[in-house]
Structures are given as structure tokens and as C-alpha cells.
Amino acid sequence: MKKLVIVTIAVLLCACGGGDSVTDPQPPTPEPPAFSVELERQSISEEAEVDAATTTSLTLTYNTEVKVNGSADITLNGSRLLGKSHADNGKAIDIPLSLQDGTDYTLNVAQGAVFAVEDTRVTAPDFTLNFKTISKEQPQPTVNTSIPVAATTEAAQKLYSYFLEQYGKKVISGVMADVNWNTICAEKVHDLTGRYPAMNCYDFIHICYSAPDSWINYEDIKPVTDWVNAGGLVQLMWHFNVPKSEGSTDYAFYTDGNNFKPSQALVSGTWENRWFYDQMDKVINILLKLQEANIAATWRPFHEAAGNATFKQQAAWTKSWFWWGVEGAETYKRLWRAMFDYFQQKGVHNLIWVWTTQNYNGNSSSYYQDSNWYPGDQYVDIVARDLYGCNAAQNKQEFFEIQSTYPTKMVALGECGNNYDESKKLIAEAALMSDTWISDAQWSHFMVWCTKEQNATMTMCSDNWWKDAMKSQYVITRDQLPNLK
């Protein structure tokens, strides 16, 4: 028995490795990073006082190539700037800012928000910046309080008075029809937010195809009367299509490949002149139907006339993109005045005339202003500007430039939305309307453009943009309108 026990113990000792100590192999300890991410300079210094209008971003430059974490925690006065910051292919990152005058700011870039390209484990330390903006006394809107320049109907005068009453207090919301003669986008905004925009914009772009038996019939004004009877306001505009050459049925409003001469449209007997007045007669017929129905509208023809023509360094692309501006400012003004006078001659008196300035996008070093394209105070009620992908500070800059240039006119955001490139890739989002208003860009009204993209509203503003706008205390929706009929 003793011998058996000894053998058994020996076997057990052998099975367990005997008395030798053996451990599992461990992975090698990683080498600690050989460098750190350090901030070298910043475009706004601590406790700096900056100009809100010109300070549109903060640039942070580091000692190595960096990027921004996709879920970066970057805040300004507690509000996240997530998705608005980006990294260049280098050592600098830019954080877009939307600032107000006379305000104290604290910006924080949390640790981990910025990391090294060489080793993503290496992140920049927490960064906090305190600064403020200069207090400015903004000029108050000063508007000619007389009746509109051409409207004499009671409905039109009520409409103008309402716009004037709200100017500087609240912004009237608006949306584009799905290009032609409907309220599709307005319905989708309502489906998303529970509220309708106050104003629906219809385009006479397809008037050249209009007929009772055609796919579009502008003479059926029910889409407009139904909207008005539901309490809405009306805007009308016109992408004025013309034949590319005499007798052609290939129509266009763009300049490229278009042989329609705007100066000839003003010469009696020319084919351009016949088309110009024939198409105006078609539109006038519809306008008179609306006038008989006691409907007034803001009217925005011949928009964005200057295009790129005001670029200081002229090149092949620095021209007007619509035919009505291709021969320059003087011909353009003659076209506008010819339409204005013809409408009055034909008895159209229910329109508030809106002229759209192209301005220079805040870049006076590269562009001249287009003020020499302005038809004149006696032909214009409201001056509008079309802005895409602009932040609140850019809206503010444009608003005050236009207001100072045309001090007796209301200033409106004629078109707005996100900015996309030719491949429909998003370049920049439009600033939230609540941020835009608080920045003192107090537009008379805004009108969001339509699109075929997949967002819920079929417009060029995001669903979040619309949700913000429709609940903002500064935005007038359809349910808040008085009865103006």
C-alpha cells in the first residue's frame, strides 16, 4: 500500500508539471506613443473681443497632422457643434461659428475630439476658449410706409401692410411648389411638423406648355384659391422660358446655348418681341383671374439677373446664368420696366413687386455689388436675396449690406436651402432660422426651394431645419395669419 501511494503521488506531480512554475505567454506591452498632440496657435486669443460679422470660424493649429473625431464633443456656450467642425488635410482644424454682437462665449473642444493621424490613440488635451463679441448698435429697418408701387386692389394693399407690420418683428415662412402649380411641399412640411408655411410660391416656368388639355393648365387656379381659402399667402415667380432660336420648340431660361436676345425682345416686329409679349399675355390672363378672385401676391420675376457678371476678374464663366441678364444691367432694367408697365397697362394691380439682388456673397474683394442692376425704387416693393448653405453670420452680413443699400425697402430671403455641388453632395447646410433671426438677419420672409431628394419635405432644407423653423417664436406659420381677403 505504501508503495502504491508513492507511485500515485508521483504520477499526479508529473501531470501537474511537477514542481516547476510554468505560466501562459503574455502579449508584448505596446510601446507608449513617442509624441503628443499640442496646440501651437489659435485664430482667436483668450479673452479676445471680436467682430461677430467677420468672425465666422475658429482655426486651431497643432504640432502634427490631425483630424476631428466623428462624434467630437465641441460646444459653444453649451450647444454642440457636432458635425459642423472639420479637419483640413494638415495640422489645422476649422470650427464654424455663428456669433451675435455683444455676447460672451465659451468654446470647448473636449479631450478626444481631435486626434493624431499618425497614431489615432494620441489625442489633443481639453481646450477651452473664452472670448466675446463687440457690441454694435444695429440700424433699425426704415421702410417707405406708403402704399406699394403698383398695387391698388384692396387685397394687395392689405398684403403689403401686413408685410410692413411684421417687418423686424417676425419672419413670414414660405416654401416653393414642386416647380409648378401645386402645394406638394407645403403639405409635406405640414406632415412633418404639424404646421403649414404661411406662404406658398408658384412658378410660371411651364406657362409655355399650359393648355386645358395639357399636362399642366395654369388657367385652373384652384390650387391657388384652395390655398388662400385655407388661410395661406401667395407668392408668384417666373423662370421665363424662351425658344433657343427662332421657331424652336426647345425652350430654356439659362444662357448657355440660348440665342434669344433680350434687347430684341424690346424691338417691335422681332420674333423675340412676339414671344416676350405673347408669354406675358398668358401670365397676365392668370393674374387677372386671381385678381378677380380677390387674391394678391408677391411677384418675383427676372431673379438673380447679374449671376456671376459682377466678378472682378472676368472669364468665360463670369456671366449671367439666365437670359434676362446676359446683355448687362441696362438691358435688364429695360426688360423689368417693360414688364412692369405692360402689367399696369393690362390692368394687373394685385402684385407686390420683389427684385432679387445677386449681391456679392460677402466677398467684396472678388465681386462688385449689383446695385446698377436695380430697376429703381418706383418699380420695386421688396428687395430679396437668394442664399444657399449660409450660416447665421453670413445671413446677417448679407441682410445689413442689402438694407443699407436699399434703406426704404423691406429685405427678404428670396430663396434658401442647403448648398450642394453638381453631384448633389452636401457642401454646407443652411443655418437654422431661429439662429438666423437671433443673429439680427431679420428677413421679411423666407422661401425654401424644392428638390426631389429623399428628405421628408422634398425641399432643400433638412427635416430638423423645418422642425426648428415651424416651432420658432420668430416664424409666422399659416395658422397664425390674419384674414387678409
MOHU-V221999 format. One record per helix or strand of 2 or more residues. SS is the DSSP state (a for helix, b for strand). FROM is the first residue (numbers start at 1). TO is the last residue. If there is no record, write none. Layout:
SS_FROM_TO / SS_FROM_TO
This chain:
a_2_15 / b_39_42 / b_49_50 / b_57_62 / b_66_68 / b_74_76 / b_79_80 / b_85_87 / b_92_96 / b_104_109 / b_114_116 / b_127_133 / a_154_166 / b_171_172 / b_174_176 / a_184_193 / b_199_203 / a_207_209 / a_222_229 / b_233_238 / b_242_243 / b_251_252 / a_264_266 / a_271_292 / b_297_301 / a_323_325 / a_329_345 / b_351_357 / a_371_373 / a_377_379 / b_382_388 / a_392_405 / b_410_417 / b_419_420 / b_426_428 / a_433_438 / b_445_448 / a_463_471 / b_475_477 / a_478_480
